[in-house]
Amino acid sequence: MSASPQNQNWMKEFDDYVSDKEPEDVNASRSGPSFKDVFESFQQESNLNEGSVIPGKVINIGPDFVAVDIGFKCEGHVPLYEFKDAEGRPNVQVGDEIHVYLERMEIEEGVIQLSRDKADIIRAWDEISAACDSGQIVEGTVITKVKGGLSVDIGVKAFLPGSQIDTRPIKNLDSMIGQKMKFKIIKFNKRRGNIVLSRRAVMQEERDAQRAETLSSLEEGSIVKGHVKNITEYGAFIDLGGMDGLLHITDMSWGRIKHPSELFKVGDDVQVKILKYDKEKQRVSLGLKQVSPDPWDEAEYKFPIGITVKGKVVSLKDYGAFIALDEGIEGLIHVSEMSWTERVKHPSKVLKVGDDVECKVLEVDAKNKRISLGIKQLQANPWDDLEAKYSVGSIVEDGAIKSVTDFGVFVDVGVGIDGLIHVSDIAWTKKFNHPSEKFKKGDVVRSVVLSIDRANEKFSLGIKQLERDPWDNIKSRYRVGQSIDGAVTKLTDFGAFVELEEGIEGLIYVSEIADHRIEKPSDILKAGEVVRAEIISIEPKERRIGLSIKQLMKSEDRATYDQYVGESDRKTSMGDLLGDRLKNFFGSTKDSGGEGNSGDGE
């Protein structure tokens, strides 16, 4: 098996070395010291020792190794992967002069194993050690991404952990490959040749220096430059130079924005105003809109009352629609200002977001940043026609009921405006729990105009007013002292209501039921029972009639006594008369278990 060219050169050099050593007797030399002894002598004179760093020159690039001439025509092998760049391509050429580390010499094979990486580490070690001890910053280029971080070339390969890349997490490490950066050496192991770097430490030092400078110059009211560092739902954090300030969403624009991302993205440069600086807590509040004039300062001049303006619907609420009139200025169309005749329950029934709308300015309050707008004002007002057609006291014939509510019914009077018949204006005496007990949608009714309130847009009608109030002539039908029969309609803790005629009731207070104490009217009376009582008061304005069973008993007792005195020949005693009277009043109560007199004259 023939030797490789490299081995042939190395062996030739060794032969020359042997010849130079003993030229007068080669044969004697060959029969003298052994090959190994001569090679070791060659090693000593050429200073070729394992573990030493020596210069060399690239003479050949193979598929797996790079051949390097290290002097005296000796060649060594360096693994090709030590010369590959971040993309895996060799970055070495024939003729390059490099330093290599002699790992081992295999005498029998004639091979010298070399390493460029280890040579670089050993040569740079003193510099690296000094930089580490002094905290000196070193520069390097990111080579490739490795497990847990990045590989960096600082003259030798070093490791940059992911946690030390930046002051905040970096998602895309590939974007950093090829970048030249500054680092601090935070750890090294000379024996193993390991070096650990930190870019974060350098950035933190720079940030601390910037922070100190920024803090010394911060002043409320001043305008400063910064860049957007982070965006949240409620605002954006602005890096002012080593210190972050909060730009709240409400201080970004005079107009309406839903999210800060509508105005910014991370990295944007901005000019902001310092609104508040808390030196103790080192917190800074910033404003962007405050850098420009407040558009509301000119609102009263740009939008005078009565002018017709155009705008765009930007938001809908239950109570109305917000209209953008100018940058930073919005007006509100309340639901009550959307239609003269329709009761708009929600603005979405009339408008939608994005609509261009024409409206009239009703009120401007620049101090509180409010503009009231209306769209119904651009249309004819039907209240003009209503007042021309109807007056208070006039009769509305054949009005159709449009809707029935808890409090009354709405009636179409034919001019686009509905009149309200309140539940209390349906009948003088009859009470309704709900208007639907008497009316339904579509019914045609006759009514009278009670009032027209144009300012509050209220048109009131009544049905009961078509007839005379039965309470107006109540005293012509009833009188105090009159005894009357009626059915008990309702029992309460304080008394019993008795119907005198349809819709007219009188009240018997619990104290007016009997001479003796009664805890509850229900102890004596029951609903539906017909009782006889005396009228003790009539109050038409209050619509009240007071009744008394006790008073009736006294009146009838007096009448009985008068009759007894007038008929002296009658032998019936006063006690018998009273006993019979009490039996008539409370006999039924006694039968039902209530208290009553026995009629024995006690």
Number of C-alpha atoms within 10 A of each C-alpha: 3 6 11 10 9 20 18 13 16 19 16 14 15 19 12 12 17 19 14 11 14 13 13 10 10 14 10 11 16 13 8 11 10 10 14 11 11 17 15 14 14 16 14 10 9 11 11 19 16 15 15 14 21 17 14 21 19 21 15 15 18 10 8 11 18 23 24 29 20 22 13 12 14 21 24 26 24 24 19 20 15 16 17 13 13 14 8 10 11 14 12 17 14 13 13 11 16 17 20 28 25 24 18 16 17 9 12 8 9 17 17 21 19 29 19 21 19 22 23 18 21 20 16 14 19 12 13 22 18 11 16 19 11 10 13 13 15 19 14 20 18 22 21 19 19 13 9 11 16 23 23 27 16 21 17 21 21 22 23 26 17 20 15 22 22 15 14 9 11 13 8 7 15 12 10 17 16 14 11 15 15 17 25 22 24 17 14 18 11 14 6 8 15 14 23 19 26 22 24 20 20 20 19 15 12 13 16 15 13 16 19 13 14 16 16 9 10 17 16 14 16 12 17 16 13 19 21 21 17 16 18 12 11 13 18 26 21 28 20 23 20 18 20 22 24 21 25 19 19 17 19 22 20 19 15 16 13 10 15 20 14 8 10 17 15 14 13 12 15 15 15 26 22 22 18 16 18 10 10 6 7 11 14 21 20 28 23 21 17 18 16 10 10 14 16 21 12 11 19 14 10 12 18 16 16 13 12 17 14 13 18 19 21 16 18 18 13 11 15 21 27 23 28 21 16 16 12 14 20 25 24 23 25 20 23 19 18 23 16 19 16 12 11 18 13 16 20 15 9 12 17 15 14 12 12 14 14 15 23 21 21 21 17 19 12 15 9 8 14 16 24 20 29 22 21 17 18 12 9 10 14 14 21 11 13 18 13 9 12 16 14 14 15 13 17 19 12 15 19 19 22 16 18 19 12 11 14 19 24 23 29 19 19 13 13 15 20 24 25 23 26 18 20 17 17 22 17 17 17 10 12 13 9 14 20 16 8 9 16 14 14 14 14 16 14 15 25 21 21 20 16 19 11 12 7 7 13 15 22 21 29 24 21 17 17 14 9 10 13 14 19 11 11 16 12 8 8 16 15 14 16 12 19 14 13 18 19 22 16 15 19 12 11 13 19 26 22 28 18 16 11 8 12 18 22 24 22 26 18 22 18 24 23 19 12 11 10 15 12 16 21 17 13 20 21 17 14 13 11 15 15 17 25 23 23 19 17 19 12 14 8 8 15 15 23 20 30 24 24 18 20 23 21 12 15 14 17 12 12 16 15 11 12 17 12 10 10 9 8 10 8 10 11 14 13 13 18 21 17 16 18 18 18 11 18 20 18 14 16 15 10 12 10 14 15 18 17 14 18 13 14 9
